[in-house]
């Protein structure tokens, strides 16, 4: 899909023709100057364009679309808005932002996510709330019972679009799109742009949609310091204790599975750390309790799966530890984006073991300038390709002939994105 560009840019909220009550809300939230994505995105949306914004995590995109949508709704008394997010935690965070901005506005906001009472949500949705914030799965469930729930929706926001299809929401998005009626303005936001995002854009956006891409899109923020530790997997637990003892402030430790999350969480608690854990196997109530405790500072260290890799914005997250590498390279960027947000400083520490050869190759594009430490003198990547009779990937991996990590190794093209998946259309019915 081809996109238009926009030259509109306003570096002050007062110049943007926002609803006056929103300027007061921003002042109460101590937000004084728009971020780049806000300075470009808000004027484009208020100009009537469909928008796709590509920006790194922590860029202020939630506020960009919230201010735009609320201003649009104030100008159109009969219009409504739908905001879609891929996870419950992210939807809850967006809900809180809208509530903060709507304190002095006569606008009702409904949160429709799984893990909570469906009947209560049904009753709220029947009252035609001005703004619906939902996950695609739960919104689809409600639409199965009442096709008219999205009547008069003229503003649609799809946040973390790159994650939507990865999480298998293609059928739900298609149903939601087919339910919408009449003219509408659609805003999409994503940390990266690839095949999946383009598919959603083709489904929801106007052919003359505007694309805004921040200068540092698809790369870590400059205020983030990174360190990579090459070690044997048997060394990970002890090293984690060393790293945590050297930190101050909030820490998120990312693991690769629910089992690993449970094991690391219990390990830290056995050593007396002020910690807790969260993953998709917990009830929504348990997940809410952990996130709330972490936000309020009752928990200093939160062990998590990639459930929390996106969207969570907690000011006091000073460190992120990648105890295990993720299964998708893009999730690595979102993990490290939990710290150093909105201009604050932060540190990300990544553990790499000999069996991480393939994924390390994919994520090292996000590790430019990272400090490297080889903790295991005998460290050597396991070349799994030899099992299948393939040539060694040693040179491609940026490694020395010994198989040890090469300092300063970089991808063949500066800033090159991780390899794309095969271009399969998840919206197409399979026979």
Buried (B, 14 or more C-beta within 10 A) or exposed (E): BEBBEBEBBBEEBEEBEBBEBBBEBBEEEEBEEBBBBBBBBBBBBBEEBBBBBBBBBBBBBBBBBBBBBBBBBBEEEEBBBBBBBBBBBBBBBBBBBBBBBBEEBEBBBBBBBBBBEBEEBBEBBEEBBBBBBBBBBBBBBBBEEEEEBBEBBBBBBBBBBBBBBBBEBBBBBBBBBEBBEEEBBBBBBBBBBBBBBBBBBEBBBBEEBBBBBBEEBBBBBEBBBBBBBBBBEEBBBEBBBEBBEEBEBBBBBBBBEBEBBBBBBEBBBEEEBEBBBBBEEBEBEBBBBBBEBBBEEEBBBBBBBBBBBBBBBBEBBBBBBBBBBBEBBBBBBBBBBBBBBBEBEBBBBBBBBBBBBBBBBBBBBBBBEBEBEBBBEEBBBBBEBEEEEEEEBBEEBBBBEEBBBBEEBBBEEEEEBBEEEEEEEBBEEEE
